[in-house]
Amino acid sequence: MQPIKVAVIGSGPVGTDLMMKVLRGAPTLEMAALIGIDPDSPGLVQAAELGVPTSARGLAGLLAMPHFADIALVFDATTAGAHRANVTALAEHGKRIVHLTQSALGAHVVPGVNLDAHVCARNINVLTGSAQATVPLVAAIATVTPVLEAAAAAVVAGTPAKAMTRDRIAALTDTTAHALTTVGGALRARASLSLDRTDPPRATVATLRAAVGELDRRGRGAVAAAVREAASRVAAYSPGFRVADEVRIEPGGEGTDEVTVGLELTGAGAHLPVHAGGLDLMTAAAVRIAERAAVSC
């Protein structure tokens, strides 16, 4: 099949990483444009050097490109406010959107959990790195036994932490907790995000704790196997994703057990630094979604 043409709006580190992932390892996608607002941004400069069409006029520049009609899907790596305007404008032209902003708009999608149900949605939300890491595991546990409560705790290292404000952290953890219930299937959920300013920066890590009903030996084995299988599906498109330790299942009190899974997220280094594992997992998930859309929609 012919690859579909895609564009990226947002020429910062996330948008540039998306571009490099498309160029290096997505044969069903063709990189048709990188759009920014600063003509001197490193992303636009790099794109031009690679022969990718660019514009520093934002959305208006994309709409004015002579090959805009041929672009089937747009990655949005801008902001929540910009995304609302982008959705309105691009919907008028029938473009599909996969976005990595803080906006709540769009179908909330985690590959391996609910992509089949939403692959052809007009606007897809990639949520957060923590959600992409932990929701597949919660959903896997839920195939064996109900998840009474899920708690996701992430530690973000290095450069990405510098842009974190209290409001941004709250928005990210709220999104993650919501996804653990609505996509992962937990009855209740909470999430936290801590900043690690160690120099040199260390890989992003996350811990999932899931409260379930008391399990017998067979049930514990089934839960552990389901978690490992879910992790392998994530690693298929994000090779730096791994379960750092054995899946632990211990008594939680009052007739419950607690499942604990430690995760390590190492980026691929396409553009984002390897310690930015959460952001890298988001871009990997976005590209996987677009690849599926290319052959399914």
Beta strands, then each sheet from edge to edge (+ up, - down):
strand 1: 4-9
strand 2: 29-35
strand 3: 54-55
strand 4: 71-76
strand 5: 96-99
strand 6: 107-108
strand 7: 123-125
strand 8: 147-157
strand 9: 189-196
strand 10: 204-213
strand 11: 241-243
strand 12: 248-253
strand 13: 256-265
sheet 1: 3+ 2+ 1+ 4+ 5+ 7+ 6+
sheet 2: 9+ 8+ 10- 13+ 11-
sheet 3: 9+ 8+ 10- 13+ 12-
end
